[in-house]
Structure formats: structure tokens, C-alpha cells
Amino acid sequence: MALVCCEAQDTLLKELLKDDFLSEEERDVIRWGRNIQSGKTRTTRRAGAAVYSRASSLETLVGYLYLTDANRLDTVMRKLGFCTDHIVPTSLEGLN
């Protein structure tokens, strides 16, 4: 459950943005996803609009890669620590 909260997704996005891992096109998708408005006022009140917006942009990137490049999606997910033998992403181990 902790992985689907916007704070965790925000942390994962920051991990991806640390270096030049993402292509310019992927960064554009993230910017596009960040600009999408949501009516989920309860979540935005709890975490803040900026955190919720960044979490939405990560979801947008995952959806985009799912539809356009499954191999790249696999690479991105592995970068975040998601694979069959390591359930909790390494960037979130200290979050709990």
C-alpha cells in the first residue's frame, strides 16, 4: 500500500530525475503529466499539490512507456528497484 501513495511516487520520481537517465522525450511526458489537474482535494490537502502533481507525472510516464516501449518501461522499473526478487524499491527502504 505504501508504494501507491503520492509521497512514495514523488520519492521514486526524484530518483529518476537525479541524473540523465531519462530521455528528453520522457522528461517532456513528465512535464505534461505534472500539468494535469485533479479534483482529488483530500489527497492534495494531505500531501500538498506539488507532491501530488509530481506523483501524477510518474504515473503518466509509466502509462506512456507501457503503451509505447515495454522494454524501456522494464528498464525504468528496474532502476527504481522493482524486480521479481526485490519487492520494495531501494529508494523507498527508509521511507517507513
Secondary structure, DSSP 8 states (H G I E B T S, - for coil): -GGGSHHHHHHHHHHHHTSS-S-HHHHHHHHHHHT-----HHHHHHH-HHHHHHHHHHHHHHHHHHHH-HHHHHHHHHHTT-BTTB-S-GGGTTT-
